[in-house]
Amino acid sequence: MFDSYVELSVNTERAFYLLPSRFWEIACGALLFKLHSRNKMLASLAIQQYLYLLIGTILVGLGFIFSNKQFFPFPWAILSVSGTILLISGMLNSSGNKTIIQHIFENQLFVQIGKLSYSLYLWHWPVYVLLRWTIGLESTFEISLAILISFILANISYYCIEKPIRTNKLIISHKNWHILLVGLSTIFISYLLSGMIFKSQPIISLSKTKYKEIWYPYKWPEKIRNDHLKIFSGKKYLL
């Protein structure tokens, strides 16, 4: 968490995208798993369950509404992370009672979205960027198309890649240290490749501009948009 604070004062993009400043969020989930495995922080009483779910919903809602992207992930991610922790703890109750919030989250639609959440997380960004580079991403149709394509690709990768890997007998039969070694090797290779890509960005990039008016043309007055289009017209910087 301290790394998030320090990184935000240096580079907001690095703080948002890179693991060191976001690792505390993953660590919170791992810590919660350890607590639950020891039957701690579980709602054993109905009133405790209601409080977990109510406070968790409020915190996530406040984080969604008021979060400032200039100060994310610290401190604004604290609201959504702590709220999610309470929601999970409230959902995994042993009291036998189910609240409205539980019924909502146990709906098959939400369950399916939860299963696809990681695939959606991986796919939505390249889909959105490629659409913005091509047909645009401003109208209701374009946004709906981006969501639809993201869901289609997420379903394909979940059922054709993620699930088969999880249940693959060859992988399961390997010793834990083999799997750990392959995982660490993959992370290291990915780190090297990503570094090479970042360094080669000026060469491989199809476009480059510092002007938000080019990326988000419909959010600016027509005169400003036309002025920038005239400036960049005929140059490789035009998106």
Secondary structure, DSSP 8 states (H G I E B T S, - for coil): -HHHHHHHHH-HHHHHHSSTTTHHHHHHHHHHHHHHHTT-S---SHHHHHHHHHHHHHHHHHHHHH--GGGTTTTTHHHHHHHHHHHHHHHS-SS----HHHHHHTSHHHHHHHHHHHHHHHHHHHHHHHHHHTT-S-SHHHHHHHHHHHHHHHHHHIIIIIHHHHH-HHHHHS-HHHHHHHHHHHHHHHHHHHHHHHHTHHHH-S-----HHHHSGGGS-HHHHHHHHHHHTTSTT--
